[in-house]
Amino acid sequence: MRYKITLAYDGTNFAGFQRQPHMRTIESELTRVVNKMAKNPDPAIVIYGSGRTDAGVHALAQVVHFDMPFNLTADNMRRGLNSMLPMDMEVLKVEIVSQDFHARYDVSGKRYLYRMDLGEFRNPFKRNYTGHWKFPTDVEKINQAAKDLIGEHDFSSFVASGSSARTHYRTIYEAGCRLDKANNELVFEFYGNGFLYNQVRIMVGVLVEIGSGTRPVDDIQRLYRLNDRRAARRTVPASGLYLKHVYYEGDDPKHPTKLPKRQR
Amino acid sequence: MRYKITLAYDGTNFAGFQRQPHMRTIESELTRVVNKMAKNPDPAIVIYGSGRTDAGVHALAQVVHFDMPFNLTADNMRRGLNSMLPMDMEVLKVEIVSQDFHARYDVSGKRYLYRMDLGEFRNPFKRNYTGHWKFPTDVEKINQAAKDLIGEHDFSSFVASGSSARTHYRTIYEAGCRLDKANNELVFEFYGNGFLYNQVRIMVGVLVEIGSGTRPVDDIQRLYRLNDRRAARRTVPASGLYLKHVYYEGDDPKHPTKLPKRQR
């Protein structure tokens, strides 16, 4: 039986999604719990995620799949996982899916959120949940510049070294920013067919600098032309980044898959 | 020079306010930093807090005082402390006060907040910042019952064992609850001349049970008559409790001190 799991996690105390020896990761916690539920079968059950998140990055709705050697109702699977998972992970939804479904290969898009605290001082309650930007910022300028992100572009100036992607072309469907006055935060949101390593954190770094006037409002076009990672400079902290939604083929008829499977 | 310090802290990773050997506490972090700033004088500088908070309890505005053997402007003191304190503590305000001022003895009142998450499932982002109550709750019933808390009462049924207070009489000026729909939380607020050990967490436990119908709405009057700690049962988790404000003589002319100095 193949299970599709939608889960939230507070990334603060994880060394990211991907399994690493001697490190607490999302993948290793899930692998441990699922194999324990199945009484440690040999070979062990493998967890497939929609993609990695870095250390400190949060998920409001990450998606993984795995195969169980026996049948449980979706509801009992959710209850079982939640009773055994640590408190900083929570399974939100369990679906029984066909053997064709693959949490990574079938992704058609992802949506990310970035929360940037604007407080004059660092806020001890927000340190793990936001980035911090203390310069006056013009949200309209940010949204004007963000329009240049929309569409298919070569994002070579917006990828961290260490990326193994074979192409840096990605398509962004939505990119914008709003001021959350109640929390004194900028909230950025990006929806695209896929994102490169650190791409969202680099885009937010460029956008806040545009918003504060240290870059011209058309600087994103210059960065496309430069094709040089160093030009974008700043990578904002992982703590403000949230994976908000993973789209699968058919989820959003307006934006069917455009990326070759290996590149998602 | 005597300094009055108002500070916020995320209590998650502290073993409470009070100094304890080999434990990370608010008092020990402050003591370390202040003595380092003063180049470790002998005798060491002592920190006086307005009162303790338990492990996991947060402060939006705790108050302490200490004496420095030299003079710094309030602004430089704030900057200096914040540059040396850990990220889960933040000095919000520094005031230079007379040698008469005492952070504990001069307290005239305290205000506490309690955040109770109402989500069906535990939320991994809220586990350290709220309590959790998953039963249907009537806020009007809670507010009706909370009126019985207002005034001077013997709170013996609302104090945890281990209290060393000489009297259990306290006066509550304000007690109430509102539904924060955006966050799906009950937010309780209490203002009084002083609170006993665990009193707020026990009062909230009684109030949510009243709100969910497992206690009658006039149960607080019965608890006053019983004078028995065991009758109140539940102590809600420390994670939802925030020290919101400490009042000193003169801060609130409507409510001057009523408690003998030793009992605050």
Interface residues (C-beta under 8 A of the other chain):
Chain A: A8 Y9 D10 H58 N82 M87 D88 M89 E90 L92 F121 R122 N123 P124 F125 R127 Y129 A182
Chain B: A8 Y9 D10 H58 N82 M87 D88 M89 E90 L92 F121 R122 N123 P124 F125 R127 Y129 A182
